[in-house]
Amino acid sequence: MGNQGNNSAGDCRPGPLMTVAEVAIRLNTSTSTVYGLIESGKLEHFRCPGIRVCEVQLRSYLESVRK
């Protein structure tokens, strides 16, 4: 799938993609923690270039940790 990372959230609608730093702010955590979530496969993402996360992917992660 070319530049996409671990992206099973294929319904990611066009819209702004967040950087790792922006995701860290949303989660009130560090960029190191976000990179860890990505590396572990817990947070889906795109590589386009650099790592980007859309709202659908972030919500999916948040729902998974609430269960």
N, C-alpha and C positions, 0 to 999 in steps of 0.2 A: 504494500500500500504506500509506497513511496516515502513521503516525509512524515507520515503519521506515526505516532508512538503507539502506546498501548491504548487503542481507542475502540472499545466495544460500545461506546455511546455514539453510535453512528447517526443518531438523530440530532446531533449538535447543530443547531440552527445557525445560519450566518449571523454574525454579530461580533462584538468585541471579544478578542481572546486576551486572557489575563496572563501576565508574566508570572514567574515564580514569586517575585517580590510582591506583586499585587495579591496573589493567592495567600501568601504569608500574612499580609495585613488583614485579609478577610477572615482568616482562621485565628488571628491573634497569636501567631507563632513565628518562628524563625524560618528563613529561607532554607537552612539546613534540614529542618524538619520536613518541609515541603519536598525537597529533593529526596529525602528518605522515603516519603510516601510514594513518590513516583517510582523510585528504584525498586521498591517492594511490590509494585503493581497495585497498590491500594488506591492510587489516584490516577485516573486515566488522563491522557494528555496528547498533544500534537507536537511534532518537531517540524518547524516551518519558517525559517531556521530558528534555532533556539527552542526552548520548551514553552508551550502555551497551553492554557487550560480554558475551556469554555464553561459557561454557567451550568450547562446540563451535566458536565463531568464533575464539577464541584458539588452540585446538589446530590448527584449519585453517591459520591464519597460520603457526604454528610449523612445521607439516609442510611448508608451501610454502617456507620459508627453509632447510630441511634438505636439500632436493633439489638 
